[in-house]
Amino acid sequence: MCYKPRVNELPARAEVAIIGGGFAGCATAWALARRGVQAVVLEREATLGRYASGRGAGLGRQLAEDDATTALTVRGAALLRGLPGAWRETGGILTFDDPRQAEAYVARAQRHGIAIEAITAEAARAVWPQLAALPIAAALRVPSDGLIEISALLPLFSRGATILYGVTVERVLPHPAGARLVTSRGTLDAGTVVDAAGAWAGMATGDPPLAALKRHLFVLEATVAAGAPYLWHLGREEVYVRGHGEGMLACPCDETLEPAGDAVPDPRGAEQLRSRLGGGPAPLEIVRQWACQRSFTPDRQMRLGRDPERPWLVWAAGLGGHGATASAAVGERIADAIVT
């Protein structure tokens, strides 16, 4: 799932240095390259997308929880459709146990020009009979949603970029050139620093850490129709599913606060998944499981753009689980903040 292009020596100076080789960092390098600006991406691991970016479910969901995020996911989806092999349009189904929440999503769809269709709970369950126990009071179909090929997206974003692996940025300090990055492989001076370090964002600059929330994902043994739309239940007990080569990928949308790191599955994730899927006399068998971390700012809004007090610092952090769909739009916005 992760992509590993070439390794380069640490330069003495860069016009733009990007901390983190996940979706935010690589998409920023991609968007800058489209504007004629070469950036250096500093990745602490030996591969790109080692943590959140490489472990996501790849759901191309455009309708998010608020207007600001939805604007980015809609624009991001439009850009991904233009990247070969990155987007597969399957449609998506959003279900709700509160009709008023569904009405809010309908209004948001209208504001952002997203075509939707109200469907019955029976129609949603017909696509996903494994979810017969979900308390669905309202359902919406989003034909233009889809699935994102994560294994293809990072190579597309990083093509031609200068990427350095095994470089941990320990501190970022003000410097006459802009900023000086003190790394595990020496120092690098940069005119602009983009903090796209995911759950580690802010640590090198001495800022308060983001909230890193662990989430579990599972592949279950199940028969899923080819090209089936994903289903995301936005109720009190949130859960989403999509087709997967090995069966059905499912997530109980759990959130456990942990320090930034390599998230490891624990029994609570499977327990929560079985509870939300309704259990039953023959629960679905787990074929594979893993965990990832999603990072959030205190107000759960993405932190994007120039820092108001440090003009050499640009944020691309706190994507909160919408990183894949919004990535290209995030990169575009950050590149605009740098170039303008």
Backbone as numpy.savetxt, mean C-alpha at the origin, in Angstrom:
# Nx Ny Nz CAx CAy CAz Cx Cy Cz
8.22 -12.34 -4.98 7.40 -11.13 -4.98 8.26 -9.88 -4.98
9.46 -9.95 -4.40 10.33 -8.79 -4.34 11.24 -8.75 -5.57
11.74 -7.57 -5.89 12.53 -7.37 -7.10 13.89 -6.84 -6.71
14.93 -7.36 -7.32 16.29 -6.96 -6.98 17.08 -6.61 -8.23
17.11 -5.32 -8.60 17.98 -4.95 -9.71 19.42 -4.76 -9.23
20.21 -3.93 -9.89 21.63 -3.83 -9.62 21.94 -3.14 -8.28
23.20 -3.29 -7.84 23.70 -2.63 -6.64 24.76 -1.63 -7.08
24.75 -0.44 -6.50 25.71 0.60 -6.85 26.45 1.08 -5.61
27.60 1.72 -5.82 28.35 2.30 -4.71 27.65 3.57 -4.23
27.82 3.86 -2.94 27.23 5.06 -2.37 27.93 6.30 -2.93
27.20 7.19 -3.60 27.84 8.40 -4.12 28.07 9.41 -3.00
28.88 10.40 -3.28 29.14 11.45 -2.29 27.98 12.43 -2.24
27.28 12.58 -3.37 26.20 13.57 -3.43 25.12 13.10 -4.39
23.89 13.50 -4.11 22.76 13.23 -4.99 21.84 14.44 -4.98
21.21 14.69 -6.10 20.23 15.77 -6.14 19.05 15.44 -5.24
18.57 14.19 -5.33 17.47 13.72 -4.48 17.86 12.35 -3.92
17.75 12.19 -2.62 17.96 10.89 -1.97 16.64 10.43 -1.39
16.23 9.22 -1.72 14.96 8.66 -1.26 15.26 7.55 -0.26
14.71 7.66 0.93 14.90 6.64 1.95 13.76 5.64 1.84
14.06 4.41 1.44 13.05 3.37 1.36 12.74 2.95 -0.05
12.81 1.63 -0.29 12.55 1.09 -1.62 11.25 0.32 -1.69
10.20 0.85 -1.06 8.87 0.29 -1.21 8.10 1.04 -2.28
6.78 0.92 -2.26 5.98 1.57 -3.29 6.17 3.08 -3.31
6.16 3.73 -2.14 6.27 5.19 -2.11 7.61 5.65 -2.65
8.69 4.99 -2.21 10.02 5.41 -2.65 10.26 5.15 -4.12
9.92 3.94 -4.58 10.16 3.60 -5.99 9.26 4.41 -6.92
8.01 4.64 -6.52 7.11 5.44 -7.35 7.59 6.88 -7.44
8.18 7.40 -6.36 8.74 8.75 -6.41 9.92 8.81 -7.37
10.80 7.79 -7.33 11.92 7.75 -8.28 11.41 7.68 -9.72
10.36 6.89 -9.92 9.75 6.76 -11.26 9.19 8.09 -11.74
8.46 8.77 -10.86 7.84 10.05 -11.25 8.90 11.12 -11.47
9.95 11.11 -10.67 11.03 12.09 -10.88 11.74 11.84 -12.20
11.97 10.57 -12.53 12.63 10.25 -13.79 11.82 10.76 -14.98
10.50 10.69 -14.86 9.64 11.21 -15.93 9.76 12.72 -16.08
10.28 13.38 -15.04 10.49 14.83 -15.08 11.96 15.18 -15.31
12.77 14.17 -15.61 14.17 14.40 -15.90 15.07 14.54 -14.70
14.61 14.10 -13.53 15.40 14.20 -12.30 15.82 12.80 -11.87
17.11 12.59 -11.70 17.63 11.30 -11.26 17.72 11.28 -9.74
17.16 10.28 -9.12 17.19 10.14 -7.66 17.94 8.88 -7.28
18.47 8.86 -6.07 19.12 7.68 -5.51 18.19 7.11 -4.44
17.84 5.83 -4.58 16.98 5.16 -3.60 17.87 4.36 -2.65
17.73 4.59 -1.36 18.50 3.89 -0.34 17.60 2.87 0.35
17.88 1.61 0.15 17.05 0.52 0.70 17.87 -0.28 1.71
17.36 -0.44 2.90 18.10 -1.12 3.97 18.22 -2.62 3.75
17.28 -3.20 3.00 17.30 -4.65 2.78 18.00 -5.00 1.46
18.06 -6.29 1.18 18.71 -6.75 -0.04 17.77 -6.79 -1.24
16.48 -6.53 -1.01 15.48 -6.52 -2.08 14.52 -5.37 -1.86
13.80 -4.99 -2.89 12.76 -3.98 -2.77 11.49 -4.62 -2.21
10.66 -3.81 -1.56 9.36 -4.28 -1.09 9.45 -5.39 -0.07
10.45 -5.35 0.79 10.68 -6.44 1.75 9.58 -6.54 2.79
8.95 -5.43 3.12 7.98 -5.42 4.22 6.56 -5.16 3.70
6.01 -3.98 3.94 4.60 -3.75 3.60 4.33 -3.88 2.10
5.17 -3.27 1.26 4.88 -3.23 -0.16 4.87 -4.62 -0.80
5.79 -5.46 -0.40 5.87 -6.79 -1.00 4.94 -7.82 -0.41
4.19 -7.45 0.64 3.35 -8.43 1.32 1.86 -8.11 1.23
1.49 -7.12 0.46 0.10 -6.73 0.38 -0.72 -7.68 -0.48
-2.02 -7.45 -0.46 -2.95 -8.31 -1.21 -3.13 -7.87 -2.65
-2.68 -6.67 -2.99 -2.80 -6.21 -4.37 -4.20 -5.87 -4.80
-5.02 -5.38 -3.88 -6.38 -4.98 -4.25 -6.37 -3.56 -4.79
-6.91 -3.38 -5.97 -7.01 -2.06 -6.58 -8.34 -1.43 -6.22
-8.45 -1.02 -4.98 -9.69 -0.41 -4.48 -9.58 1.11 -4.56
-10.49 1.73 -5.32 -10.43 3.17 -5.51 -11.20 3.95 -4.45
-12.34 3.44 -4.00 -13.14 4.16 -3.01 -12.58 3.91 -1.62
-11.93 4.92 -1.06 -11.32 4.80 0.26 -12.22 5.44 1.31
-11.69 5.58 2.54 -12.49 6.02 3.66 -12.77 7.52 3.67
-12.04 8.28 2.89 -12.21 9.74 2.89 -11.89 10.27 1.49
-12.19 11.54 1.29 -12.00 12.13 -0.04 -10.54 12.31 -0.40
-9.71 12.70 0.57 -8.31 12.95 0.26 -7.63 11.67 -0.23
-7.87 10.56 0.44 -7.27 9.30 0.03 -7.87 8.81 -1.28
-9.18 8.98 -1.44 -9.84 8.54 -2.67 -9.30 9.29 -3.89
-9.00 10.57 -3.74 -8.44 11.32 -4.86 -7.12 10.70 -5.32
-6.33 10.22 -4.36 -5.04 9.60 -4.70 -5.23 8.21 -5.29
-6.16 7.43 -4.74 -6.34 6.08 -5.26 -6.97 6.09 -6.65
-7.86 7.04 -6.91 -8.45 7.15 -8.25 -7.39 7.55 -9.27
-6.59 8.54 -8.94 -5.51 8.96 -9.84 -4.46 7.85 -9.98
-4.14 7.19 -8.86 -3.17 6.11 -8.91 -3.63 4.98 -9.80
-4.90 4.60 -9.69 -5.43 3.53 -10.54 -5.35 3.90 -12.01
-5.65 5.15 -12.33 -5.58 5.60 -13.73 -4.16 5.47 -14.27
-3.17 5.81 -13.45 -1.77 5.70 -13.88 -1.35 4.24 -14.01
-1.79 3.39 -13.07 -1.41 1.98 -13.12 -1.97 1.29 -14.36
-3.16 1.70 -14.80 -3.73 1.10 -16.00 -2.85 1.33 -17.22
-2.02 2.37 -17.18 -1.14 2.66 -18.30 0.21 1.96 -18.21
0.45 1.21 -17.13 1.72 0.49 -16.97 1.51 -0.97 -17.37
2.25 -1.48 -18.32 2.00 -2.84 -18.82 2.15 -3.90 -17.73
1.10 -4.70 -17.58 1.12 -5.82 -16.65 0.89 -5.46 -15.19
0.60 -4.19 -14.90 0.46 -3.79 -13.49 -0.96 -3.93 -12.98
-1.97 -3.81 -13.84 -3.37 -3.72 -13.39 -4.22 -4.71 -14.15
-5.04 -5.44 -13.42 -5.98 -6.37 -14.05 -7.39 -5.98 -13.59
-8.20 -5.51 -14.52 -9.52 -4.99 -14.16 -10.51 -6.13 -13.97
-10.82 -6.43 -12.73 -11.77 -7.49 -12.38 -13.05 -6.93 -11.79
-13.01 -5.65 -11.41 -14.11 -5.10 -10.63 -13.94 -5.44 -9.17
-14.71 -4.78 -8.34 -14.68 -5.03 -6.91 -16.07 -4.90 -6.33
-16.29 -5.55 -5.18 -17.57 -5.47 -4.48 -17.30 -4.97 -3.07
-17.99 -3.91 -2.69 -17.93 -3.39 -1.33 -19.26 -3.70 -0.65
-19.20 -4.34 0.52 -20.42 -4.66 1.26 -20.40 -3.98 2.62
-21.58 -3.79 3.18 -21.73 -3.00 4.40 -22.78 -3.65 5.30
-22.59 -3.54 6.61 -23.66 -3.94 7.52 -24.46 -2.73 8.00
-24.06 -1.52 7.57 -24.77 -0.30 7.89 -25.11 0.42 6.58
-26.38 0.50 6.21 -26.75 1.15 4.94 -26.31 2.61 4.86
-26.21 3.27 6.01 -25.79 4.68 5.99 -24.34 4.81 5.54
-23.51 3.85 5.90 -22.12 3.87 5.43 -22.08 3.66 3.92
-22.94 2.80 3.42 -23.01 2.59 1.97 -23.41 3.88 1.27
-24.35 4.62 1.84 -24.78 5.88 1.24 -23.62 6.88 1.18
-22.78 6.90 2.21 -21.62 7.80 2.22 -20.66 7.43 1.10
-20.50 6.13 0.85 -19.62 5.69 -0.23 -20.21 6.02 -1.60
-21.51 5.94 -1.73 -22.16 6.32 -2.99 -21.91 7.80 -3.27
-22.07 8.63 -2.24 -21.83 10.06 -2.42 -20.37 10.33 -2.78
-19.45 9.61 -2.16 -18.03 9.80 -2.45 -17.72 9.37 -3.89
-18.33 8.29 -4.33 -18.14 7.84 -5.70 -18.61 8.90 -6.69
-19.73 9.53 -6.40 -20.25 10.57 -7.28 -19.31 11.76 -7.33
-18.74 12.14 -6.17 -17.83 13.29 -6.14 -16.56 13.03 -6.94
-16.14 11.78 -7.00 -14.87 11.46 -7.66 -15.06 10.81 -9.03
-16.29 10.77 -9.52 -16.55 10.26 -10.86 -16.32 8.78 -11.03
-16.57 8.00 -9.99 -16.40 6.55 -10.05 -17.76 5.91 -10.29
-17.88 5.17 -11.36 -19.15 4.49 -11.66 -19.33 3.32 -10.70
-20.51 3.24 -10.10 -20.82 2.14 -9.19 -22.21 1.61 -9.51
-22.50 0.45 -8.95 -23.80 -0.18 -9.16 -24.24 -0.82 -7.85
-25.42 -0.49 -7.39 -25.96 -1.15 -6.19 -26.41 -2.56 -6.57
-25.98 -3.54 -5.77 -26.39 -4.93 -6.00 -26.97 -5.48 -4.71
-27.62 -6.60 -4.80 -28.23 -7.21 -3.61 -27.18 -8.01 -2.85
-27.50 -8.27 -1.58 -26.63 -9.13 -0.77 -26.54 -10.52 -1.39
-27.65 -10.97 -1.97 -27.66 -12.30 -2.59 -26.70 -12.34 -3.78
-26.65 -11.24 -4.55 -25.75 -11.20 -5.70 -24.29 -11.23 -5.25
-23.99 -10.53 -4.15 -22.62 -10.54 -3.62 -22.25 -11.93 -3.13
-23.16 -12.58 -2.43 -22.88 -13.92 -1.90 -22.80 -14.96 -3.02
-23.47 -14.70 -4.13 -23.39 -15.63 -5.25 -21.98 -15.68 -5.83
-21.29 -14.54 -5.79 -19.91 -14.49 -6.25 -18.98 -15.16 -5.23
-19.28 -14.94 -3.95 -18.45 -15.46 -2.87 -19.30 -16.28 -1.91
-19.69 -17.50 -2.29 -20.52 -18.32 -1.41 -19.82 -18.68 -0.10
-18.49 -18.56 -0.06 -17.77 -18.84 1.17 -18.07 -17.80 2.26
-18.68 -16.68 1.87 -18.96 -15.59 2.81 -20.44 -15.49 3.13
-21.12 -16.61 3.10 -22.58 -16.61 3.31 -22.98 -16.06 4.66
-22.07 -16.11 5.65 -22.42 -15.67 6.99 -22.23 -14.17 7.20
-21.69 -13.45 6.22 -21.47 -12.02 6.41 -22.81 -11.29 6.56
-22.89 -10.35 7.52 -24.14 -9.59 7.71 -24.22 -8.43 6.73
-24.61 -8.71 5.49 -24.62 -7.69 4.44 -25.98 -7.00 4.38
-25.98 -5.69 4.64 -27.20 -4.90 4.53 -27.24 -4.09 3.24
-26.08 -3.86 2.63 -26.01 -3.11 1.37 -24.73 -3.54 0.65
-24.76 -3.45 -0.68 -23.59 -3.86 -1.46 -23.47 -2.98 -2.70
-22.22 -2.67 -3.06 -21.93 -1.86 -4.24 -20.91 -2.59 -5.10
-21.11 -2.56 -6.39 -20.13 -3.10 -7.33 -19.42 -1.92 -7.98
-18.09 -2.02 -8.03 -17.25 -0.98 -8.64 -16.57 -1.61 -9.85
-17.13 -1.47 -11.06 -16.60 -2.18 -12.23 -15.16 -1.84 -12.57
-14.71 -0.62 -12.28 -13.37 -0.20 -12.70 -12.29 -0.55 -11.69
-12.64 -1.18 -10.57 -11.63 -1.65 -9.63 -10.92 -2.88 -10.20
-9.88 -3.33 -9.54 -9.16 -4.48 -10.06 -8.16 -5.05 -9.10
-7.21 -5.80 -9.65 -6.13 -6.40 -8.89 -4.81 -5.87 -9.43
-3.88 -5.64 -8.53 -2.58 -5.09 -8.89 -1.55 -6.20 -8.84
-0.78 -6.33 -9.90 0.29 -7.33 -9.95 1.52 -6.74 -9.26
1.62 -6.99 -7.96 2.70 -6.39 -7.17 4.06 -6.80 -7.69
4.19 -8.07 -8.10 5.48 -8.55 -8.56 5.94 -7.85 -9.83
5.00 -7.25 -10.56 5.35 -6.51 -11.77 5.54 -5.02 -11.50
4.87 -4.51 -10.47 4.83 -3.06 -10.27 6.17 -2.50 -9.79
6.79 -3.12 -8.81 8.07 -2.59 -8.32 9.14 -2.58 -9.41
9.28 -3.64 -10.23 10.23 -3.55 -11.34 9.93 -2.41 -12.31
8.64 -2.16 -12.56 8.28 -1.06 -13.47 8.67 0.29 -12.88
8.39 0.48 -11.59 8.74 1.74 -10.94 10.26 1.94 -10.86
10.99 0.87 -10.64 12.43 1.01 -10.37 13.29 0.88 -11.61
12.68 0.65 -12.76 13.45 0.50 -13.99 14.26 1.76 -14.27
15.58 1.59 -14.36 16.45 2.72 -14.65 16.83 3.55 -13.45
16.26 3.27 -12.28 16.58 4.05 -11.09 17.92 3.60 -10.50
18.57 4.49 -9.78 19.78 4.15 -9.05 19.36 3.68 -7.66
19.54 2.38 -7.39 19.09 1.80 -6.14 20.28 1.20 -5.41
20.43 1.54 -4.15 21.51 1.00 -3.33 20.89 0.12 -2.26
21.38 -1.10 -2.17 20.85 -2.08 -1.21 21.75 -2.19 0.00
21.16 -2.63 1.10 21.93 -2.82 2.33 22.43 -1.51 2.91
21.71 -0.42 2.66 22.09 0.90 3.18 21.05 1.35 4.20
21.43 1.37 5.45 20.55 1.86 6.51 20.86 3.32 6.77
19.85 4.18 6.66 20.03 5.60 6.96 19.85 5.77 8.46
20.93 6.13 9.13 20.90 6.22 10.59 20.47 7.60 11.08
20.93 8.64 10.41 20.56 10.01 10.78 20.52 10.88 9.53
19.67 11.89 9.57 19.65 12.91 8.52 19.81 14.26 9.21
20.83 15.00 8.80 21.17 16.26 9.46 21.15 17.41 8.46
20.78 18.61 8.91 20.88 19.77 8.02 22.33 19.97 7.58
22.50 20.47 6.36 23.83 20.65 5.78 23.74 21.76 4.76
24.83 22.51 4.54 24.76 23.59 3.53 24.26 23.12 2.17
24.53 21.86 1.83 24.06 21.34 0.54 22.57 21.02 0.56
21.97 21.03 1.72 20.58 20.63 1.91 20.47 19.74 3.13
20.98 18.51 3.00 20.99 17.58 4.11 22.14 16.60 3.96
22.60 16.09 5.06 23.63 15.04 5.05 23.03 13.78 5.66
23.08 12.69 4.90 22.58 11.40 5.37 23.74 10.57 5.89
23.67 10.23 7.15 24.67 9.36 7.76 24.13 7.94 7.66
24.83 7.09 6.90 24.33 5.75 6.62 25.32 4.70 7.12
24.88 3.46 7.02 25.73 2.34 7.41 26.90 2.14 6.46
26.92 2.88 5.32 27.99 2.75 4.34 28.66 4.09 4.04
28.52 5.02 4.97 29.16 6.32 4.79 28.14 7.44 4.75
28.58 8.61 4.31 27.69 9.77 4.26 27.38 10.14 2.82
26.22 10.75 2.65 25.77 11.20 1.34 25.10 12.56 1.54
25.49 13.54 0.76 24.86 14.85 0.80 23.82 14.95 -0.30
22.68 15.52 0.03 21.58 15.61 -0.94 20.90 16.96 -0.83
20.46 17.46 -1.96 19.69 18.69 -1.96 18.32 18.49 -1.35
17.71 17.33 -1.63 16.39 16.99 -1.11 16.41 15.55 -0.61
15.79 15.33 0.52 15.64 13.98 1.08 14.16 13.65 1.12
13.78 12.51 0.55 12.40 12.02 0.61 12.36 10.89 1.63
11.56 11.07 2.68 11.40 10.01 3.67 10.22 9.15 3.26
10.54 8.00 2.65 9.53 7.03 2.21 9.82 5.70 2.89
10.17 5.78 4.18 10.67 4.60 4.90 9.57 3.76 5.53
8.32 3.97 5.16 7.25 3.13 5.68 7.11 3.23 7.18
7.09 2.10 7.86 6.92 2.08 9.31 8.10 2.74 10.03
9.24 2.90 9.33 10.42 3.53 9.92 10.47 5.02 9.63
9.48 5.58 8.96 9.51 6.99 8.58 9.66 7.87 9.81
10.52 8.87 9.71 10.73 9.82 10.79 11.84 9.44 11.75
12.26 8.20 11.76 13.26 7.78 12.74 14.61 8.43 12.47
15.02 8.51 11.20 16.33 9.08 10.89 16.37 10.58 11.11
15.22 11.23 11.07 15.17 12.69 11.25 14.80 13.08 12.66
14.59 12.10 13.54 14.26 12.39 14.93 12.82 12.78 15.16
11.93 12.46 14.21 10.51 12.78 14.36 9.79 11.66 15.09
8.61 11.95 15.68 7.85 10.88 16.34 7.53 9.76 15.38
7.62 8.52 15.82 7.37 7.40 14.91 5.90 7.31 14.52
5.65 6.74 13.35 4.29 6.43 12.94 3.80 5.22 13.70
2.49 5.00 13.67 1.92 3.80 14.26 2.05 2.65 13.27
2.76 1.60 13.66 2.92 0.42 12.81 1.95 -0.64 13.28
0.97 -0.99 12.44 -0.09 -1.92 12.80 0.05 -3.22 12.01
0.17 -4.33 12.75 0.31 -5.63 12.09 -1.03 -6.11 11.58
-1.00 -6.72 10.41 -2.20 -7.28 9.78 -1.83 -8.64 9.20
-2.76 -9.61 9.31 -2.53 -10.96 8.81 -3.20 -11.18 7.46
-2.56 -11.98 6.62 -3.15 -12.41 5.35 -3.02 -13.92 5.25
-4.02 -14.54 4.61 -4.10 -15.99 4.52 -4.48 -16.41 3.11
-3.94 -17.52 2.68 -4.44 -18.20 1.50 -5.20 -19.42 1.98
-6.47 -19.51 1.57 -7.36 -20.59 2.01 -7.66 -21.52 0.84
-7.86 -22.77 1.17 -8.22 -23.74 0.15 -9.68 -23.52 -0.24
-9.89 -23.07 -1.46 -11.25 -22.76 -1.93 -11.23 -22.68 -3.45
-12.40 -22.89 -4.03 -12.56 -22.75 -5.48 -13.15 -21.38 -5.76
-12.43 -20.58 -6.55 -12.85 -19.22 -6.86 -12.95 -19.09 -8.38
-14.03 -18.50 -8.86 -14.22 -18.31 -10.30 -13.11 -17.43 -10.87
-12.61 -17.79 -12.03 -11.56 -17.00 -12.68 -12.06 -15.58 -12.94
-11.24 -14.61 -12.61 -11.59 -13.21 -12.85 -12.63 -12.66 -11.90
-12.89 -13.33 -10.78 -13.90 -12.86 -9.83 -13.48 -11.53 -9.23
-14.43 -10.60 -9.01 -14.09 -9.35 -8.34 -13.73 -9.64 -6.88
-12.83 -8.83 -6.33 -12.59 -8.95 -4.90 -13.85 -8.54 -4.14
-13.94 -8.91 -2.89 -15.04 -8.45 -2.01 -14.42 -7.92 -0.74
-14.83 -6.70 -0.36 -14.33 -6.07 0.87 -15.56 -5.70 1.71
-15.67 -6.34 2.86 -16.79 -6.05 3.75 -16.38 -4.95 4.71
-17.02 -3.80 4.61 -16.70 -2.63 5.42 -17.69 -2.51 6.56
-17.71 -3.51 7.39 -18.61 -3.51 8.52 -17.86 -3.40 9.83
-18.58 -3.68 10.92 -17.93 -3.64 12.23 -16.83 -4.68 12.33
-17.03 -5.80 11.63 -16.00 -6.83 11.57 -15.52 -6.92 10.12
-14.54 -6.10 9.82 -14.07 -5.92 8.45 -13.29 -7.15 7.97
-13.46 -7.48 6.70 -12.74 -8.59 6.09 -12.74 -8.40 4.59
-11.68 -8.86 3.91 -11.72 -8.85 2.45 -11.16 -10.15 1.90
-11.59 -10.46 0.66 -11.15 -11.69 -0.02 -10.92 -11.37 -1.49
-10.08 -12.17 -2.12 -9.85 -12.10 -3.55 -9.38 -13.47 -4.02
-9.50 -13.71 -5.32 -8.97 -14.94 -5.86 -7.45 -14.94 -5.81
-6.90 -16.13 -5.68 -5.46 -16.29 -5.61 -5.11 -17.58 -6.33
-3.90 -17.67 -6.85 -3.53 -18.87 -7.60 -3.70 -20.14 -6.82
-3.54 -20.08 -5.50 -3.66 -21.26 -4.66 -5.05 -21.42 -4.05
-5.97 -20.53 -4.36 -7.31 -20.62 -3.79 -7.91 -19.26 -3.54
-8.11 -18.91 -2.27 -8.72 -17.64 -1.89 -7.82 -16.93 -0.91
-7.47 -15.69 -1.22 -6.71 -14.87 -0.28 -7.70 -14.11 0.59
-7.48 -14.13 1.90 -8.40 -13.49 2.84 -7.63 -12.75 3.91
-8.22 -11.65 4.38 -7.61 -10.85 5.44 -8.70 -10.41 6.41
-8.49 -10.60 7.72 -9.49 -10.16 8.69 -9.38 -8.69 9.07
-8.48 -7.95 8.40 -8.32 -6.52 8.64 -8.03 -6.22 10.10
-7.23 -7.08 10.72 -6.85 -6.90 12.11 -5.78 -5.83 12.23
-5.68 -5.26 13.41 -4.70 -4.20 13.67 -4.11 -4.41 15.06
-2.81 -4.72 15.11 -2.10 -4.86 16.37 -0.90 -3.94 16.34
-0.84 -3.01 17.29 0.26 -2.06 17.35 1.54 -2.77 17.77
2.58 -2.62 16.96 3.88 -3.23 17.22 4.98 -2.28 16.80
6.20 -2.46 17.32 7.31 -1.66 16.80 7.56 -2.00 15.34
8.11 -1.06 14.60 8.44 -1.31 13.20 9.41 -2.48 13.11
9.11 -3.41 12.20 9.97 -4.58 12.08 9.40 -5.61 11.13
9.94 -6.80 11.21 9.52 -7.91 10.35 8.33 -8.60 11.01
7.13 -8.30 10.55 5.91 -8.82 11.19 5.83 -10.34 11.04
5.51 -11.01 12.14 5.42 -12.46 12.18 3.99 -12.85 12.54
3.39 -13.83 11.85 2.02 -14.25 12.17 1.91 -14.79 13.59
0.73 -14.61 14.17 0.45 -15.20 15.47 -0.95 -15.80 15.45
-1.31 -16.65 16.41 -2.60 -17.35 16.37 -3.82 -16.45 16.36
-3.69 -15.22 16.88 -4.86 -14.34 16.95 -5.39 -14.00 15.57
-4.49 -13.92 14.58 -4.93 -13.58 13.24 -5.87 -14.63 12.67
-5.50 -15.91 12.81 -6.35 -16.99 12.30 -7.66 -17.06 13.06
-7.61 -16.83 14.35 -8.84 -16.84 15.15 -9.80 -15.74 14.69
-9.24 -14.56 14.44 -10.09 -13.46 13.99 -10.66 -13.73 12.61
-9.86 -14.31 11.73 -10.36 -14.61 10.39 -11.52 -15.60 10.46
-11.37 -16.67 11.22 -12.44 -17.66 11.31 -13.70 -17.06 11.91
-13.53 -16.16 12.88 -14.69 -15.50 13.48 -15.42 -14.64 12.46
-14.67 -13.93 11.64 -15.31 -13.01 10.69 -15.90 -13.72 9.49
-15.34 -14.87 9.14 -15.92 -15.64 8.04 -17.08 -16.50 8.49
-17.31 -16.56 9.78 -18.48 -17.27 10.29 -18.23 -18.70 10.73
-16.98 -19.18 10.58 -16.68 -20.54 11.03 -17.51 -21.55 10.27
-18.38 -22.25 10.94 -19.22 -23.26 10.30 -18.71 -24.65 10.56
-19.46 -25.65 10.15 -19.06 -27.03 10.42 -17.80 -27.46 9.68
-17.50 -26.80 8.54 -16.31 -27.17 7.76 -15.54 -25.89 7.41
-14.80 -25.32 8.37 -14.06 -24.09 8.11 -13.02 -24.29 7.01
-12.75 -23.23 6.28 -11.79 -23.30 5.18 -10.39 -23.57 5.72
-9.66 -24.43 5.02 -8.32 -24.80 5.47 -7.31 -23.75 5.05
-6.43 -23.38 5.99 -5.38 -22.40 5.71 -4.23 -23.10 5.01
-3.89 -22.61 3.82 -2.78 -23.16 3.05 -1.48 -22.43 3.37
-1.58 -21.12 3.55 -0.40 -20.31 3.78 -0.82 -19.05 4.52
0.08 -18.48 5.33 -0.23 -17.25 6.04 1.03 -16.41 6.19
0.83 -15.10 6.32 1.93 -14.19 6.58 1.36 -12.93 7.22
2.22 -12.03 7.60 1.80 -10.78 8.24 2.59 -9.63 7.66
2.01 -8.45 7.71 2.70 -7.25 7.26 2.35 -6.11 8.22
3.00 -4.99 8.03 2.69 -3.81 8.83 2.23 -2.68 7.92
1.20 -1.99 8.38 0.74 -0.77 7.70 1.06 0.39 8.63
1.50 1.50 8.08 1.90 2.64 8.92 0.90 3.79 8.78
0.61 4.42 9.93 -0.40 5.48 9.99 0.14 6.69 10.74
-0.25 7.87 10.28 -0.05 9.09 11.05 -1.15 9.16 12.11
-1.02 10.05 13.11 -2.06 10.14 14.14 -3.47 10.39 13.61
-3.60 11.17 12.53 -4.93 11.46 11.99 -5.31 10.53 10.83
-4.45 9.54 10.56 -4.67 8.55 9.50 -4.74 9.18 8.11
-4.17 10.35 7.94 -4.04 10.96 6.63 -2.59 10.79 6.17
-2.39 10.53 4.88 -1.03 10.37 4.37 -0.23 11.65 4.61
1.04 11.47 4.93 1.94 12.61 5.13 2.74 12.79 3.85
2.32 13.73 3.03 2.90 13.92 1.70 3.30 15.37 1.50
4.49 15.61 0.97 4.91 16.96 0.62 6.04 17.48 1.49
6.41 18.73 1.25 7.54 19.33 1.94 7.25 19.57 3.41
8.25 19.32 4.22 8.15 19.61 5.64 8.14 21.13 5.82
7.22 21.67 6.63 7.09 23.13 6.75 8.30 23.80 7.39
9.09 23.06 8.18 10.21 23.67 8.89 11.57 23.28 8.31
11.61 22.23 7.52 12.86 21.76 6.93 12.67 21.64 5.42
13.01 22.68 4.68 12.70 22.68 3.23 13.42 21.59 2.45
14.47 21.00 3.00 15.19 19.93 2.32 14.50 18.57 2.49
13.47 18.50 3.35 12.81 17.23 3.66 11.43 17.16 3.02
11.16 16.06 2.34 9.85 15.81 1.73 9.34 14.47 2.25
8.08 14.45 2.65 7.48 13.24 3.22 6.70 12.45 2.17
6.84 11.14 2.23 6.00 10.22 1.45 5.71 9.04 2.36
4.92 9.30 3.40 4.78 8.33 4.48 3.34 8.23 4.95
3.07 7.17 5.74 1.74 6.99 6.32 0.69 6.63 5.30
1.03 5.74 4.36 0.08 5.39 3.30 -1.04 4.50 3.80
-0.91 3.90 4.96 -2.02 3.25 5.65 -2.74 2.16 4.90
-2.03 1.35 4.13 -2.69 0.24 3.45 -3.20 0.55 2.07
-3.13 1.81 1.65 -3.55 2.17 0.29 -2.35 2.39 -0.62
-1.18 1.92 -0.20 0.05 2.21 -0.93 0.09 1.69 -2.34
-0.41 0.47 -2.57 -0.33 -0.09 -3.92 -1.19 0.72 -4.90
-2.45 0.93 -4.57 -3.35 1.64 -5.48 -2.94 3.10 -5.66
-2.52 3.74 -4.59 -2.20 5.17 -4.64 -0.77 5.44 -5.07
0.07 4.41 -5.17 1.52 4.61 -5.29 1.92 5.56 -6.41
1.41 5.34 -7.61 1.83 6.18 -8.73 1.42 7.63 -8.52
0.24 7.85 -7.94 -0.21 9.22 -7.66 0.60 9.84 -6.54
0.99 9.04 -5.54 1.86 9.54 -4.48 3.19 9.97 -5.07
3.79 9.12 -5.92 5.04 9.48 -6.55 4.91 10.75 -7.36
3.81 10.88 -8.08 3.56 12.08 -8.89 3.49 13.32 -8.02
2.79 13.22 -6.90 2.65 14.37 -6.01 3.99 14.76 -5.37
4.75 13.76 -4.97 6.05 14.06 -4.35 6.99 14.66 -5.38
7.00 14.12 -6.59 7.85 14.68 -7.64 7.48 16.13 -7.93
6.20 16.43 -7.95 5.76 17.81 -8.19 6.25 18.73 -7.07
6.21 18.23 -5.81 6.66 19.04 -4.68 8.14 19.33 -4.76
8.91 18.41 -5.34 10.35 18.60 -5.45 10.71 19.51 -6.61
10.09 19.28 -7.75 10.45 19.99 -8.97 9.92 21.41 -8.99
8.74 21.61 -8.39 8.11 22.93 -8.45 8.86 23.96 -7.63
